[in-house]
Amino acid sequence: LKYFPNNQYSKKDLDSLNKMYPNDKELQKLIMVYTNFQKPKYSQKNMELGKLHAQERLDKLLNLSFNERELIGDDLENIKDTNYGNNIVNDYLDLFVHSTEVASVITSFKVDNIKIMPIPIFTNGEVTDKDLALAIRYAVDNGAKVINMSFGKNLSLHEDWVLDAFKYAEKHNVLLISSAGNESLNLNKMVKRYPTDLGENKKEVSDNFLLIGGTSQNLNKKLFYRYSNYGDRHVDVFAPGEKLYVALPNNKYSYVSGTSLSSATVAGVAALLYSYYPSLTVSQVKQIIIDSSVKYDVDVEIRIGSEKKIVPFTSLSKSGGIVNAYNALIYAQKIGNK
């Protein structure tokens, strides 16, 4: 009212006011708030979904008396109690879209005989070690060749159950792939991030696990996807993880980012290798993906807390490279011919 006594003004007027008084912080703040309200980001449906998400967290995650194990009839502390769960994998499609995004990346590799076996083991919160271990065994027993795990957590109460499942998968020639996470963390400085194939002595318990970091679409200092975790003692290889065009439920599509998609990309490459060379062992497939990765001699920007630092991209993972399907097939052909 001070500047427009008649209360009549447009966005253009606000822009002018913005330029005239750049040092008036209170005025700048009011202009920003008003401009944001003028162009709401969310539709009515999106706001309703947001409310659903919030209610889900209030009713379950923040409700200490809620016990989902009682609902499915399971003893969480008994790994031999396996007869629980159900075969419903497509409920709440608007609320839980992550698996659809990930599956669409895997199937984008156009492998003729590729099939997805969806095994939902959690929605919000973190996956339990029992559910993860049994899901791996279930996938192995039902013919999976590649198991993609686009999730992570910082606590493992029954790590031995999961590591035993890793060994079980290796014994049956099944590759395990997981995402490095999206917290901009140096995993070398963490005790552990799960799932991991590192045992108590920090040595790999099996030779069938790959941890995947994310890259952007830029071939410069922004090559590293800024939210990806990294670490040359943990992350095996990088893969595209920024602005991938993915499928959403109900025949929709969108650009999405995250190392979950990087992991799915490598799972797709692994499926491609198996489709051409089914006799490859799981350790061979793992090594092919690592050895055939493309190394870019470029310094990239990483975030350490609130600060930024420039480091060689090759220093951020074991392989120092980015997965490359064409190179992987060439490597596989050499091994296959032998």
N, C-alpha and C positions, 0 to 999 in steps of 0.2 A: 504493500500500500504506500510505502514511502516513495517508491519510484513510479508506481502506476496507481494514482489515487482513485481512478475509476474502475480499478480491478480488471481492466481489459488488456491482455498482452498475449503475444504469440511466442512460439519457440525462437523465432528470429529475434524478437525483442530480448528474450532471456540471453541469447548468445551475445548480443550487443552489450548487455549489462555485465555479462561474464568477462568480456574483454576490457570494459571500462574500469572495473574494480578487481583486478587480479589478486590484490593483497587482502581483500575482505574475506576472511576464511568462513565466517558465518554465512555471508551472502552466497559464497561459492557452494557451500554445503546445501543450502536451501534450493539453489538452482538445480543441483545434481539430483536431489530427492524429487523435486517436481518433475524434472525431465524423465526420470525413471518411471514415475507413475503415469506419465503421458503415454508411454509405450510399454505396457505390461508384457513380460517375457512368457507368462504362463497362461494357457487356455484354461477353461473351466475344468476340462477333463484332467489336465496335468495337475491342477490344484487338488482335485479329488484323489488322484493317485498319491500325491504327497501326503495327504491326510491318511490314506491307507497305510503308507510306509510308517508314518509316525505312530499310528495306532498299533501296528504290528510290534513295534519296539516297546511301546508302553505295556501291552498285554503279555509279552513274552520275554524279551531281553531284559527289561527292567523290573519284571515281576518275579521276585525270588521264590514265590510259592508255585510258579508254573513248572510242571514236570512233563516235558514232551515224551519222555521214555515210557511214562505210564500210559500215554495215549496209544503208543505203538506196541506196548507189551514187551519190554526188553530190560534186561539187567545190564546196565552200562559197564559194570566191572567184571563181567564174565564173557570172555572172548569166545567161549564155546556155545554161548546162547545166541544162535544165529537165525532162529525162525521168527523174524519180525519184519515189519515194513509192508509195503504194498506195491502194486504195479502201476500206480498213477503217476505219470511223468509230465502231464500237460495241464495242471491246474494253475490258476492265478497267473495267466500268461501276461497280463498287463503289469503285474507286480514284480515278477521275476523273469528278466529278459536275458541275463548274462549267458546262460547255457546256449540259448539260441544264437547269440552273437558269435560265440566261440565255435559252435558246430558249423556255422555258415562259412567261417574261415577255413576250417579243415576240409570241407566238401568243395571249396572253390578250386581245388587242385585237379578236378576233373578225372579222378581215378575211376575207371569204369565200374569196378566191383567194390567201391568203398561203401561201408555201412557204419552208421553211428549207433552205439549202444549207450543210451543215456542212463546214468546211474546217479540220481539225485541223493546226496547224503547230508545236505544242509541247505538252508535258505538264508536266513540272517544269522549273525554270530559266527562262530568258528566250528569247523568240522571236528568231531571227536576221533580219537585214534582208533577206537574200535570200528566205527563206521568206515573209516578210510581203509583200514587193513582188510576188512571183510569185502569192501567194494572192489579192491584190487584182486582179491582171490576170486570173487564172483566173475569179474571181467575175464580173468585168465581162464577159468573153468568153462566159460561160455564162448571161447574162441577169439577173444581180442588179441590183436598183434601189437597195437600201440595204445597206451593209456595216457590220455591228456588230463593234467590236473591244474586247471587255471585258478588256483587259490593259494593262500599261504597263511601261516600263523606263527606266533612267537613262543607258544607253550605246547609241550607234548608230555602228557601224563603217562602214556604207555608206549614209549618210543620203540620198545622191543617188539611189540605186536606189528608195528608198521614196517620195521626193518626185516622182520621175518617174512612179511608179505612181499617186500622188495626181492628177497632171495627166491621166494616161490615164483615170482614173475620171471626172474632171470633163468631159473631152472626150466621154465616152459618157453623160453625164447621170446619174452614180451618186453617191449621198450616202454619205459616210464618217462614222461616229460612234464615239467612243472614250470610255472612262471616265477620270475625272481622277485616280483612285487613292485609296488609303485610309491615308495616312500623316500626316494632319493638317498638311500642308505648305502654305506660301504659295508657289505656283509662280512668282509674280513675282520671288522671291528666288533662284530656281534658274536655272542656265544654260539647261537644257532638260530636259523630260521627254518621252519618246517613247511612242507616235507623236505627231507634231505637224506642222502644216502650215506652220510658220515656217521660212523659209530662213535663210541666213547673215546677212542684214540684218534679221532678226527681223520680216520682213513675210510675209504669207500668200502662198504660191506658187499657191494655188488657192482657189476659192470654194465648196468642197463638203465642208468638214470641220467637225465640231462636237465640242467637248470638254465632257463632262458631269460636274457635281458632284452630291453627294447631299444629300437632306433627310430629316428624321425625320417622325414622325406628329404632332408638336406644333406648335401655332401660338403659340409664345412664344419665350423666349430659347433654347430647346432645338430650334428649328426646323431649324437647321443640323445635319446628321449629323456628329457630333463627329470621326469618323475621315476624313471627306472632305478631299481637297485642294481648294484654292481659289485665286483670283487673278484680278483683273479684266482682266489682259492675256492670259490663257490660257483660262480656263473660260468657255464661251459661255453656258450656262444650267444650271439645277439641275433635278433630277427626284427623285421618291421613291426612297430607297435604304436605308431601315431597316425591318426586319421585314416584308418582302414574302413572301407565301405562294407558294412555288414548287414545281414538280415536281422529283422526284429519280428516278434510274433505278429500274427494277423497280416502277413504279406506287406510289411513295411521295411524300409531300409534307412540307414543313417551312417554318418561318419563317427567312429568311436575310437578311443585310444586306450592303451594299457598293455602291460606285459602279458596279460591273459591272452591277448590276440597274438603276441609274439610266440608264446608257447604253442598256440593252435597252429601257427604257420609252420613251425618245426614238425609238429605232429603230421601235418599235411605232406611235408617233404618225406618224412619217414614212411608214410603210407604209399607214396609214389615209388620209393625205393623197393619196398616189399612187393608192390604190384608187378614190377619188372623182374625182380630178382628174389623170388620167394625163399630161396635156399640160403640167403644170407643169415648169419647168426646175429643175435641182438647186439653183441659187443662189436661186431663188424659195422652194423648200421650206425651205432653210436659213434664209432671212430670215423666213419665216412663223413658224417655230418660235421664233426669237429674239424677234420683235416681239410675238407673241401670248402670251408668257409673262406670268404674273401676278406683279406686284410687291407684296411685302408690306412695309409700313412698320413693321418691327419690328427691334429690336436683338437680336443673337444672341451666344451665347458661343462663342468659338473658343479653341483651345489653342495657345500659343506655347511650345514646350518643355514645362516642367513648370508653367507659369503659364497662367492663363485671362484672357481679355480680352473686353470687350463692344464690338461693332462693328455698324454697320447691315448688315442682310442684303443690301441692294441693292449694297453695296460689294464683294461677294465674287466677282462675275462680270461679264462684259461687259454682259449684258442686265439683270442685277439681279433676275431673276425665276425662276419655276418653270414648267416646261412645262405647258401646258394644252391637252388635245386638243380640247375644245369650242371654245375661242377660236381655235385653229389652223384648224379647219374653217370658221369664220366668215370669217377672213382669207383662206383659200384660195378660198372662194366668191366673194368680191369680185374677186380676181385672175382666177379662172376665168371669171367673167361678162364681164370686159373682153376 
